[in-house]
């Protein structure tokens, strides 16, 4: 972002970045807000535990064993969890 600004180019209208409760990036969000750049989150609802090779995932064995509310709803609706969509 600062390189774009230093080059005299107009700022983007939005910036897609990893953003979820475990990765909040407050400094970057404050910078973007000051420049009027909207954040677009990816990996915000269901981050994969193995998407970065060699890094520890966010889920522990205990949390993997817990019942998932999404799985419970899907079972009641007789669909797979991936077929559920937030309204």
C-alpha positions in Angstrom: 0.0 0.0 0.0 2.8 2.4 0.9 4.6 1.6 -2.3 1.5 2.4 -4.3 1.2 5.7 -2.5 4.9 6.5 -2.9 4.6 5.9 -6.6 1.8 8.5 -6.8 -0.7 6.0 -7.9 -4.3 6.2 -6.8 -5.2 3.9 -3.8 -7.2 0.8 -4.5 -10.9 0.9 -3.6 -10.5 -2.4 -1.6 -7.8 -4.8 -0.5 -8.3 -8.5 0.0 -6.5 -9.9 3.0 -6.6 -12.8 5.5 -8.9 -11.6 8.2 -10.6 -13.6 10.9 -10.8 -13.6 14.7 -7.3 -15.1 15.0 -5.8 -12.8 12.4 -7.2 -9.2 12.9 -4.4 -7.0 11.6 -5.4 -3.8 13.5 -2.6 -1.7 12.2 -3.2 -2.5 8.6 -6.9 -2.0 9.0 -6.3 1.4 10.6 -4.0 2.4 7.7 -6.6 1.3 5.2 -9.4 3.1 7.0 -7.4 6.3 7.0 -6.9 6.0 3.2 -10.5 5.0 2.5 -9.6 1.5 1.4 -12.3 -1.2 2.2 -11.1 -4.6 3.5 -12.3 -7.8 1.9 -11.7 -10.8 4.1 -10.7 -14.2 2.8 -10.4 -17.3 5.1 -12.9 -15.5 7.4 -15.5 -18.2 8.2 -13.8 -21.6 7.9 -10.0 -21.4 7.7 -8.3 -24.7 6.9 -6.0 -26.1 9.5 -3.4 -27.2 6.9 -3.4 -24.4 4.3 0.2 -23.4 5.1 2.7 -26.2 4.9 4.9 -26.5 7.9 2.7 -24.3 10.2 0.6 -25.4 13.1 -3.1 -25.2 12.3 -5.6 -23.3 14.6 -7.4 -26.5 15.5 -6.3 -28.8 18.2 -7.2 -32.5 18.5 -9.7 -31.6 21.2 -11.4 -29.0 19.1 -11.6 -31.3 16.2 -13.4 -33.9 18.4 -16.0 -31.3 19.5 -19.4 -31.4 17.8 -19.7 -28.7 15.1 -22.9 -26.6 15.1 -22.7 -26.5 11.3 -22.5 -30.3 11.2 -25.5 -30.6 13.6 -27.6 -28.3 11.4 -26.5 -30.1 8.2 -27.5 -33.5 9.8 -30.9 -32.1 10.8 -31.4 -30.8 7.2 -30.0 -34.1 5.7 -27.4 -32.2 3.7 -23.6 -31.9 3.8 -22.2 -29.0 5.8 -20.7 -27.4 2.6 -24.2 -27.1 1.2 -25.3 -24.7 4.0 -25.1 -21.1 3.1 -25.4 -18.0 5.4 -28.3 -15.7 4.5 
